[in-house]
Each structure stands twice: as structure tokens, then as C-alpha cells.
Amino acid sequence: MPTDSRLEKLTHWIHQTKPNAQLESASADASFRRYFRVSDGLQTWIAMDAPPDKETLQPFIDVGERLASVSVNSPTIYQRDLKQGFLLMDDLGSIQYLSQLNTETADSLYGDAFDALLKIQTANTSGLPLYDENLLTTELQLMPQWFLRKHLGIELSRSEKAAMEKMFSFLIAMSIEQPQVFVHRDYHSRNLMVTNENNPGVIDYQDAVCGPICYDLVSLLRDCYISWPEQQIDRWVDGFRLSLIEAGLLPQKAKQEQFKCWFDLIGLQRHIKVLGIFARLSYRDGKAAYLKDLPLTLSYVLSVAACYDETSELVSLFNKYDIPQRVGTVEIAA
């Protein structure tokens, strides 16, 4: 069996201050980072292993400090070794929102998540990357490259590419039109931990940007790992709009229809991107498990794109190539 040299180095680093500590795998994410639960028999911590040639720890540290400054429950860092790519930090537990969400718990758990999101959106955005036209375009291009071409073997014609670029330009314009705030960028049920105090614990925030006000909201409510009836989503979305107005983060004149349009279209941008990301995770990074999440993500793309004249051609294009049949879709309750 091959040795895990980075785990050996991490264990040695931990043992310098906690000689009796035991390490066990806690989780891995969609990047090269790995997490280990560290226990000395009395207390537990989480150790992050981020290979310096693949990941940089500075954004995680910087964003964590910004979130802590607005009282978001993000892990405190106790030890760091940037040269080796190691952090030791708070253990926020192992209970993800995803495992606890159901029709009985959803209002309460999401209520806490909305409160935390309001705090997040007040965090300092100075110096954060901008969710600008370049970044939005790069993300959208992942879908034709990895989902259509690599996963499905589809090569679009020149006219089809032109039509898609036109749709992408519309989505980008609608994103930039929104008020710009602090965006976690992966605010969903696998990155929210159920905690006894100051619920939820918020993790995996190192890719934060300054971007559209509805981005994290749609990541939460049109989650790629769990779905809710549209009527329920509409109720939550409008409740959050009113909370934003009350908090002074949205103008009083922000109408329900405009806010829902922003929510829909930034969600469409996100889910188009995610189709590409899930395919890339499988083919480039060997994480084939993400392919099972394509059907729900595709369902979001098709249902939202069909509602707007500027994006409905995407549905026709996907139907032309039998993509719903080839990938599968999930029925989303009305």
C-alpha cells in the first residue's frame, strides 16, 4: 500500500503541540484540500491539508476573518503552517444541513441560514475578486467544454454557438445589474453544519467574491443536492427580499417580480456552470460521484430557461440533442 506522505507530515506537525492526538479522515471537497478530525480524547479539532503547489491558504484565512468580523459561525484557526499547507481549526461537527433537511425542519434550518446570509452580505468586500464579466464568462464556458463536448460528445454548430453566446451575454448582464455584495459562492446544504450555538456553522468559503445579491440565496434554495417545491421556494425568496429591505441591503423599491427574476437568472448562470463543473470533476479529477448530481442540476436549467424568452432557446437546443433523456432529469414539484 502506498504511503501518504502528506498525512505523515501533517501528523508530525500536529504532534508537535498535541503529542497524543489521533487523526481520522473527516472529508474531502471538490478541490485538492482534505480535512482530518484531530482528537486528544478530550477535545476535537479539524486539520486542513492543502498542498501548497495546488492550493493557497491565504484566501481561506482572509475570508474567515471577514466572516468572523460579522459574527458568522466560521471556524477559528489555532495553528497555521502556510509553507506546508496546514491549518488546525475549530471542529464545527459532522452534521451537514443536507442530512437534516426535511419538510418538518426546513423552515427552522433555512431561517437560521437566512439570518447567517444577511450577516455574510454585510461583510467587507474590499479587495475581494469581482464576479465580473470575465469570471462569469469563464464559468459559463465550462458547460459547453466539459458537459457537452467531453461528457456527451456534442460539438455545436457555429450558429448554435452564437445563440449560446447571446444567452450567456444576457445572463452576465442580468448578474451585473444586481446589487453587489459579499458572496460565499458555495452556500448550500453540504457547506452548512448544524451547530448547537449560532447555527449554522459555515465552511468552504475560500472562493468568496463580491457579486450579485441573489447568488448565495439561489445556491441555498435551488441546491444541487436537494430540491423543494417552487411554491415553497417563492415564499422563502420573497421573505428574504423583505429581510434585505429591512436590513438596508436592498432599496425599498425593490419589487418582488424583479427580485425573483434576479434569483432565477443568476441561478441559471450557476447551474449552467455546475453542469460543466460536475463533468470536469469526473473526467479531470477522477470524482465520478458528482455525475449522479447532474439530473437535478439539469432540471433546474431546463425549468428556469423555459420561463424567459432570452433563454428558452437553450431548452430547444438541449432537446435537439436528447440531453434530458441521455442525462436524466428530476421532477421538481410546482
N, C-alpha and C positions, 0 to 999 in steps of 0.2 A: 504494500500500500504506500503511495507517495506521501512524503511528509508535507505538512502545511507550514512552511517556513514563516509566513506572516503570523499565523496563530502562535507559533512558538515565540516569536519576538514580542507579540502583544502580551502573552502570558508572563514573559520575563519582565516586561515593563510594569505590569500590574503588581507583580510580586515584589517589586522594589519598595512599594508602600503598603501592600496588603499581602504579606508572605503566605498566609493560609487560604487565600481566596481561590475559589473554584470557578472555572469559566464553562458555560454551555451556550450553544447557539441560540440566539433569540430570534433573529430574522435576517433576511437579505432583502434588498429592494431592487428596483429596476435599473440601478446603476452598478458600479463596482464596489459600493460600500457593503460591509457586513456588520452585524450587530451581535454582541455576546452579552449574556447576563452574567454578572460577576457577583458572587456571594461569599461572605466570610462566616456564614452561619447565623449572623445577627441582622445583617442589612444586605440589600442588593443594590447594584448599580448597573448601568448599561455602558459597555465599552464599544466604541465605533472604530472599525478598521477601514481606513480609506487610503488605498495605495497612492502615494504621492505622485507617481507617474501617470495615474489615471484620474485622480480626484484632488481637489484642493479643499482644505477645511475652512479657509477663511470666510467664504460666504455663509457657511453654516453658523460659525461663531458670530459673525456680524449680524445676520438676520435674527438669530436667537436673542441677542442683546436688544434689538429693536422691539421684538415681541414682548420680552420681559418688561421693558420700559412702559408698556401699556397694560401690564398685568395679565397677559395671556399666559396660560399654563404650559410653558415650554421648558425643556429640561435644562437645569443649571449645570454648567460644566465645572468639574472639580479639578481635573488634571488634563493637561494637553501636551502633546509632542508633535508639533507641526512637521518636523523633519521626517519622522517615521510615519506620520499619518494616523495618530492615535488620539482618541478622546475618552475620558471617563466622565460620566454624567448621571443625572437623576434617572431612576427607573420609574417610568410612568405606568408600569404594569403591562399586562399582556392581553387585556380585554379590548379588542377593537370594537368600534361602533358597529361594524358590519355584522358581528356575531350577536349583537344585542338588539338590533333594529327589527321591530315588527309593528303591527297595527296598534298594539297597546302602548308601546314605548316611544313611537316615532315623534309624537308631539313634544314630549318631555326632552328627549335626547336632542332633537333638532332645535328646540327652544334654547338649550344651552349652547348649541353650536352657532345659532344666530347671534346670541349675546357675545360669544367669543369673536365672531366675524366682525361685529360692529367695532370691537376693540382693535382688531387687526387692521381695519380700514382707516383707523386714526394714526397708525404707526408712521414713523418718519420714513419718507421715501427718498430723501436726499442721497444722491449717489447710486441709487438702485438702477439696474438696467431698465430701459424703457421697453414696454410692449408696443414697439413702433412698427411701421410698415415692413421694415426689413425682417424683424423677428417673426411677425405674423406670416409673412410670405414664406420664410424658411420652413415654418411649421406646417403650413398648408401643403407645401410641395412634398412632404413625407408621404402623403396618401397616394398620389399617382406613382411615386417611385417605389415604395415598399409594398403597398396594399394591392394596387392594380398590376404593376409590372412584375414584381417579384413573387407575390403570393398567388395572384390569379393568372399571370402570364398575358395580361391585356396591354396592348400597345395602342394608345389613342391616335386617331387621325389628326391631321393638322386643324381641321375645323372643330373637332371635339376638344382639342387642347385650348383653342382660342375661346371656346364657350366656357370652359372651366376657368380659364384665367379671368374672364369677365366676372364670373361668380365670385372668385376669390377676391377680386378688387372691391366688389360690393361689400363682402364680409369685412374686409380690412377697414373700409371707410366707416362702416357702422360701428366697428370696435373703437376706432379713434374718436368717434363722435361722443362716446360715453364720458362722463366724469371719470378722471383718472385717480386711482387710489393705490394703496399698498395691496398687492395681490400675492397670496400664498402660492398659488399656481397648481397645487395638488390637494385642495381642501375637500377630501372625500372620506368615505367610511373606513378605509384602511389606514388613514393617517390621523384619525381621531381616536384617542384612547379614553375609555370610560374610567374616570377617577372619582374618588370619594369627595375630594375638595377641588373647587374651581374647575369643574368639568366643562369641556373635555381637555385632556392633555393633547397638545398639538405637536406633531412631529413632521419630519421630511419637508422642511420649509426652505432649504438652502437655495432653491431656484427662484426665490421671490423677485418680483419686478414691480414697477409702477405701471398699472394698466387699468382696464375697464372695470367699472364698479360692479358689474354683474358676473364677472368671471368666476370668482370663488363660489358665488351663490349657485351658479349652474353646475359647477363641479360637485357641489354637495347634493343638490336635489335631482339632477339628472346624472347620477352616479353610474359609472360603467360597471359596477358590481352589484347593484340593487336598483329596482325600479319601483315607482309609485304611480298611482292613477293621476292623470292630468288634472282632474278637478282638485285633488289634494295639493298638487304642486302649485296650481294657480293661487290657492288660498295662502300657502306659505310665502309665495313670491310677493303677493300684494301686502301681506303682513310685514315682510321685511322692508318693502318700499316705504311703508308708513314709519317704520322704526328709523330708517335712514333720514327721512324728513325731520322727524322729531330730534334726531341727534345732530342735525345741521349738516349732514353729509350729502344731502340731496335737496335741491330747491323745492320750495312749497308747490311750485307749479308743475312738478314732475308728475305727469299723468300716468294712470295705470296702464293704458294701452302702449305708451311709449316705453315704459319700463319693461313690460312683457316682451316687446319687440327686441329691445336690447338683450334681454335674458335669452330669448330664443336664438338670436343670430350669433351671439358670442358662444353660445352652447354649440351651435352648428359648426363654427370655426374649430372649437375644441374637439368635437367628436370626429370631424374630418381628420384632424391632426392625429387623434388617438388611433384611428384605423391604421395609419402609417406607423405609429409608434409600436403598436402591438405586433404588427408584422415584422418590424425591424428587430424587436426584442427576440422574436423567434428565430429569424434567419441569421442575424448578425451576432446575437448574444447567446444563442442556444437556450432561450427561455420559452419553449413551445407552449407552456401552460397558458400564456397570455392569449393564444389563439381562441381559447374557449370563451373569451370575453368579447370577441368580435361581433357575434349576433346581436347582443343588446346595444352595443355602440352603433352598429349599422341601423338598427331600428330607430334610434334617436335621429340619425342623419336623415333617413327617409321620411320620417313623420314631420320633422320641422321643415326640411327643404320643400316639402309639398305645400306648405302653408304660405309661401311667399313667391310672388311672380318672378322675382330676381334669381331665385334658387331652384325653382321647380324643374328646370331642365336637368338638374343633377339626378333627379329621380328617374326621368326618362332614360338618361344615359346608363344608369346602373341597371335598369330593367332591360335595356337593349342587350347587355352582356350577361343577363341572367344572374346578376350578382346576389340578389336576395336568395335565390334558390341554391346557389353554389356555397354561400357562406352560412345561410340560415338567418332568421330574424326571431325576435321575441315579441309577442303581442303585448302592447302597452295599453293598460286599461284607460278608458276615456275618463 
